[in-house]
Amino acid sequence: MQWPTNASPTLDRHYLASLDETQTLLAKGEEFSVVFRPHMASEHRGVVLMIPSIDDPYGNQRGFIFLRALLSERGYSSYLLVNRPATHDDEQQSEAAQQDASEEQQQEQTQQSQEPPPQPADETEQPQPSYVPGYQQAISSELLDKEQQRLSAQLTSLLERAQEQGKAVSVFAAGRSAGLLSEYFVDNLQVDINAFIAVGAYLPVPARHHHISANLSVMPPAVLDVYTPFDHSWATQQRPQRRLWAEKNRKFNYRQRTLFAELSEQQQIHRLATEIDGFLRRLF
């Protein structure tokens, strides 16, 4: 593969359209776009569905464009799901959630200032922190549910198209999309995929992010859990916990891999492609 000299996060649908085939699918009556790339090796080894994070519509920050080309050379066709940009309604809901959280926090602080401080029963007892960063409060669980419903509907439609090729199907997802899919695959055990490859999986709601470790350890497909230094801090902090859950639930087809630079770099994308290919070859 020849690495484009203009490789940057600004690569968009115009660059994709010059290389691959853009297709339009339907999910619950709503159109969405996918970009198909065929396998270019003599043996067709499988199909990879590539789903960028919600805030990265074309996967530029994760090197999806170059990764798809490298996987094609190794025998994998791929479909890249193009995320729908956030609408004005979504932004209004996000702002409303942030405002509600701020007002609730102010009310609690006012009540605490009016009440006398409680006397601890034990001098050794320490208060437990409950701080959540403000930028995390901007995403409500209800908005996250809507994202998951849209994503799951798109995945169902995309799976139907991919299964027409008669090959093993794997899902590669990043960031928030990977976190949402970890919930979806646990709640829908009948989904027929062979492997789930996640990069920096996280969810911006603390109570739901907490369960990703357990979700990855009980979902039916094999799991390759990839980390980079540029992942969300909640994802990197949870890495040891995910290994423990995999051991606890005896998920022997769970693997962790760590990369040490941005995935937009050529060397790291080559390594990731090798890791994915090796992982999938052990499965089928």
C-alpha positions, 0 to 999 in steps of 0.5 A: 500500500502506498501511504498518501502524502496528504495523510491527515485527520482532514481526509473525508468522503471525497478521498474515500470516494476516489478509492472505494465504493460508497453504498446507501443502506436503510436502518428503520427507514433512515438512510445511512452511508457505508464505504465498501472495499473488496479484498485484494488477496487471492484468498478471501478470508472474511469481512470486517465491519468498521465503525468509528467513534461517534465523534469521528465520522470517517475514522480518520483519528484511528487511521481507518482509511489506511487500515482498511487498505492493509486488511484488503491486501491480507484478504479481508473485504470491509464496510466502513460505516459513516457516522451521522454528524450530531444534529441540532436536536442532539446538541440541544439535548446535550446542552440541556443535560449539562444545564440540568446537571449543573443546576442539580449540583448547585441545589445540592451545594445550597442544601449542604451549606444550610445543614450542619455538617454530620458527625462521623460515627468513626474517626477513621471513616473518610468521605468517598469522592463523587466528582464527575468531570463537567464534560462527562455530564453533558452526555445523558444516559437517554441520549446515549440510548438513542445513539445505541438504538441508531447504531444497532439498527445500522449494524443489523442492516450492515450485517445482512449486507455483509453476510451475503458474501458467505464469509466470517464477519468481524466488527471493528469499533472505536471509542464510544461506538465500541462501548455501545456495542459492548452493551448491545452484544451482551443484550443480543446474544443471537447476533452472528459475528465471529470477532469483536475488535475494540480500540479504546472502548468507553462510555461517557456515563460512569455507571455504564462505563463501569460494566464494559469490563464484564460485558467484554468477558461474557459476549459470545464473539472473540474479543481483541481489546486494543489500547493506545496512549491517546485513548480516553483516560477511563478506557486506559484505567480500566485495562487491568480490570478487563483482564481480571473479568476475562479470567474470572469468566474464563473467556479464553478468546479474549486478548489485549494489545497495546500500541504506543503511538497514534494510529494515524502513524504508518508504523502503528497502523501496520502493526494493528493490521498484523495484530488483527490478521493474526487474531482472526487467523487463529479463529477461522 
